[in-house]
Amino acid sequence: MSACLAMSTALGRALTQTSKRHLKMKALVPSRVTPLVSKRAQVVKHRQTRIVYAAAAGMGSSGGGEESYEVVVFPRLKERDVWRRLGVSKDASYEEIQDARNYLVETHRTHAEGVEAIEDAFDKIISQKLKQRKKEGKINLKQKKEDVTEGWKYKIMTNIENPKQKLVLQRLAVYAFLAVWSLYQSAATGPAFQVAVSFILTIYLLCVKRGGKGAILNSLKDSFLALLAGWLVGTVLPVYLSFLFPPALSPETICALFSFITMWWTATFWK
């Protein structure tokens, strides 16, 4: 009889302790999440609750002492500088940033607001790194087009350069002066002298740009092709679009004007 009484007394004490533990763990679990807490904080708090349950269950099964739950507060919670908040320098590599984030999250996993601040700093730092690399041209987020390395279009595009605007305007002024000069002299002597000056100038500018062995012959060839192209356009175009040209302009003057344009383009944009 006494043995049964002792057993029932021990069983009652065990049930009492179990109910107390249950009430304490229930108090640790938030009944609801306020709207001001972000979605990430909800996930972190959910994980934190699971940790608390696991710790409380482990203590309860060991039967040792009263349960305790220590929150390791993140000390740089209100730090606005994301680099200082994460504890890394601006020259840190991605691996260093990732290691710092993992270490802080593991250390302060019991502090929901701290984990949220760490994750926010990590996201902003990675975003800044990506923008910096994109600005420096190290990465290209746009889809690359297939390179076409054959055909006449590719050869033409590879020989066209993009000079500075100041250089373009300077050479345009020189060739425009020759064109105006040829208009004033066309009635008396014709534009032959001005075309010859423009031709020699084009050869010189191409030689200065290219330099090296064989520059003179290549420059002579390209200048002659530019002169020929301008002369052909000036010969054919007035036949079909005669209303665009004043009757006072002679055919030689019209051909010379188009030659000035083609030689200017060759001396300025052709490599």
ABEGO torsion letter per residue (X at the ends): XAAAAAAAAAAAAAAAAAAAAAAAAAAABBABBBAABBAAAAAAAAAAAAAAAAAAAAAAAAGBEBBBBBBBBBAAAABABAAAAAGBBAABBAAAAAAAAAAAAAAAAABAAAAAAAAAAAAAAAAAAAAAAAAAGABBABBBBBBBABEAAAAAAAABBBBBAAAAAAAAAAAAAAAAAAAAAAAAAEAAAAAAAAAAAAAAAAAAAAEEBGAAAAAAAAAAAAAAAAAAAAAAAAAABAAABBAABBAAAAAAAAAAAAAAAAAAABX
